[in-house]
Amino acid sequence: MSAAISVPVVVGPTGIGKSALAFDLALQTGGEIVVADSRQVYERLDIATNKPSVDQRRRVRYHMIDFVDPATTFNAAEYVEGARAAIDDIAARGRVPIVEGGTMLYVDALCDGFSLTGVPPSAELRAELSRLDASALSERLLALDPDPGVDLHNPVRMIRAIEVLEAAGPPLRRLRRRTPPPWRAVRIGLTADLALIDKRLEARSRTQVHRGLVAETQAALDSGVPPTAPVLTGIGYAEALAHIRGELTLEELPVAMARSNRRYARRQLRWWRRDARVRWFAIEPDPLPAILKYVRETA
């Protein structure tokens, strides 16, 4: 692929309208969408993952969604391999690849190559690993990567290595050097007042519950997906599991979901704001005309 190719990459906080913007952009440019979302890769779980609608998928071709068994795991290395192949294929057919998604690690790994600093800490995993001694940590680490290049007598280093490997995939040595793709990412950020984002998240949470989130979660459990599966630990499904266990009422469920989403949206905003390459567009009024102009100018 020519290094001159530019790929629009739509980023921003959850609930702000990235999916709708990417869809409209694809319609206007003859594009196809490569989703960068760590949960939309999983089959059958559609509601809390905010997958595109049947109509959207009929009108625009989507890549990197609905192909992983939800009872299994999927990491960033596997994502980058598939997403880069999809982008190459889209461009080879004369179409415009458009990346859309909010999983920060996936977007950064795809557009810049991997880096150890790109893997955020996991409080839950660290709490689990801190209960293991050095021997058990070493055994778990070497099972993930036989040659991690980490001091096997240093629990802190081993815990971080395990954390990175479980999120990004082996080998660890690859993550110490960035391997950028042969195309240029044009980062497009969507922004709005926090009050508006919060209002949208509250409405979306209520809609997801109304659409049958609890039934979808229960169906996943009934099919053999363990409650500890990565997709079920994400926002929406985690709260639905709490409801199924009797820890949240149906009325409390969307409130808890919105609260979790608000925290996540702010974390995403902090992440993207640190990147000076992102060109920001307010979602009101309609940003599509200005974004189309920007995409064409940077093509």
N, C-alpha and C positions, 0 to 999 in steps of 0.2 A: 504494500500500500504506500502511496506517496505521502511523504511527510507534510505536504501542503494541505492535506485534508483536515478540515475543522469539524469537530463533533460537538453540537450543543449538549450541554449537561445541565439539567434543571435540578436545582437544589433548594433547600429551605426547610422550615420546621414542618412537622406533621400537621395535617389538617389545613394547610394554607392553600392547597389547590395545585400542587405540582402535577398530579396525574391529569387533571383537566387541561392544564396549560400544555403539557407535552402532547396530549391528544390533538388539541387544536393546532399546535405547531406542526405535527406530523401531517395533518390534513392539508395545511397550507404549503408545505414544502415537498410533499411526496415522500414522507419519511416513515421509518419504522422505529418502534420504541424498544430500547434495551433497558429493562427494569433493573434497578440496583437496590434490591430490598431483600434482606436476609430471611424474611418470612414468606414472601410471595413465591419463592421457589417451591414451596411445599404444596403438594396436591390436596384437593378436597377442602381445605380450610380457607375460605374466601372472605368471610365477613369482617373479622377484626384485622385481617391482613390488607383490607382495602384494595382488593384486586380490581382491575378494570371490568366494566360491565360486559355482558354478552354483546350488546350493540357496539360498544367501543372495539371489542376484539373482532367483530365482523367487519368493521370499517378500516381498522388499522392493524397491522401485524405487530404482535408483541413477542419479545424474546426474553428468556430467563425467568419464566413463570410456569408454575404447574408441572413440574417434572421430577420432583424429589419426594420419595415416600416420607410422610410426616413422622413415621416411627424411627427414622434414621437421622443422622446428622449431616450437615453440609457446611463447608468452611469457605473462607474468602479466597483461598488459592483455587479451589474448584470453580468458584464464581468467576474469577478473573479469566481463567482459561476459557470458560464457556462464553463469557461476554465479549472478550476480544475476538474470538472466532466469529461470533454473531456480527460484530461491527465490520469485520473484514468481508463477510458474506454480503451484508447489506450494501456496503460501498461498491463491491465488485458487480453488483446487479444494477448499479446506477441510482440507488436510492439513498436517502439521507438518514444516517444513523443518529438517533436522539437518545441520550441516556437520561433516565429519570429515576430519582429515588432518594430516600432519606437515610439509608444505612451508611453512616459516615465512613466506616472502615472500607466498605465495598467500593464506594465512589473514589476515595483516595487511592486505594490499591489499584483500581482500574485505570485511573487517569495519570497517576504519578509513579506507579510501582509500589511495592511494599516497603514499609519501614516499621521497625519495632515500636516507635512512638505512636504509630497510627492505630495500635490496638489499645482500646480503652481498658482500664482496670475493671475487674468483676468482683464486687464485694462478696457475692455468694460463693463463687469458686474459691476465693482466697480464704474465706472462713472454713470451707471444707478442707482445703489443703493444709491449713495451719494446724489441723489436728493430726497430721501425719508426721512421722519421724523422718530423718534424712534418708534412711534406707528405703522406706516406702515411697518417698518423693522421687528418689533416684529411679526406682523401678517403674513408676508411672511415667516419668519423663522419657526414659529410654524406650519405653513401649511406643511413645509418640514419635521419637526421633532418636535413632541409635547413635547419632553423632551430633549432639546439640552444641558442642563447644562451650559448655557451661560447667562451672566448678560443682561437682557432684557432692561436695561437702558443705555447700552454702545453701541453706534452705530458702533464703530470700531470692537468690538468683534462680533456683530451681522452680519456685512457685511462679515467678514472673515468666519463665520460659514455658511452663505448662500452660499458663494463661494465654500466652501468645499463640502457642501451637494449636490449642483447642479452637481458637477463633480464626486463625489464618491458615493453618495447615503447615505440614513440614515441607522442606527442611528448614530449620531455624537459620542456618547460615545464609540462605537465600534472602531472608528478611533483613539482613544487615546491609543490603545494597539495593538501591532502587533500580528498576528496569522499566522506564517509561515506554509507552506504546509509540508506534510510528505515526501517530496523528496528534493533532492539537485539540485539547479540550477547551471549549468556550463555555465558561461557567456562568450560568444565569441563576441568580438568586431571587426568590420571591419573599417579600416582606410585608408586614402590616403591623398596626398597633397590637400590643399584647392583648388588650381587651377584646379586640375583634377575633384574634386567633383563639382565645379562650372560649368565646361565644360559639365559634364554629366547632370546636372540639366537644363542647357540651352537646350541641345538636347532633353531631356525628355519633357520639356515644349512645344517645337515646335511640337513634335510628338503627344502630347495629344491634341493640338489644331487641328492638321491635322486629327486625328482620329474622331473628331466630338464632342469635349468638349462642345462647345456652344449649339449644338443641344441637347445633353444629358441634359444639365442644363435647357434648355427651356422646354424639355419634362417633367422634374421633376416639374417645375412650373405649366405647363399645367395640370398635374395630381393632383394638389392640395398641393404639398409640399411648405410650406411657405418659402420665401427667408431668414427668420430668423432661419430656422431649422438648428440644429448643423452641419449637413453634408454639407449644402450649405454655411456655414460661413468659411469652411476650405479652404486651399490654392488650387487654381485652380478654384473651383466653385465661390469663392468670386470675383475673377477677371473676370470670365465669366459673373457673374451678373452685374459687372460694365460695361462690354462691351454691354450687353443687354440693360442697362439703357442709353447707349450712352456716357459713361464716358471714355471708352478706345476704340481705333480702333482695328481692327483685327490684325494689325501689332504690336501694342503696347501690346496686350494681353499676348503673351508668354514671352515678356520682363518683364512685371510686375509679372508674375508667377515665373519666375526664380529668380527675386529679393526677393520675399517673401520666396521662398524655400531656398535661400542662408542664410537668417537670421535664418530660422528654423533649418537648418543643423548645424549652429554654436551653437545654443542653445542646440541641442541634444548632440553635441560633448562635450560641457562644462558639461552637466549633467552626461554623461557616464564616462567622464574622472575622475570625483570625486570618482568613485567607484573602489577601488583597486582590487576588485574581478574579474574585466573584464580582460580577456586575449586578447590582441590586435593582429590582423593579417592584414598586408598590402594586398590590393586587387591585387597588381601587384608585382611579378608574381602570377599565380593562387594559392590562399591560400588553396584550398580544400585538397590536400594531408596532409599538416601540421595540418589542422583543424581535419581531420579524425583521425590522429594519436593522437591528444590531446583528442578528444572525447573518443577514445578507452582506453586511459590511465586513464581517470577519471571516466570511467564507473563503 
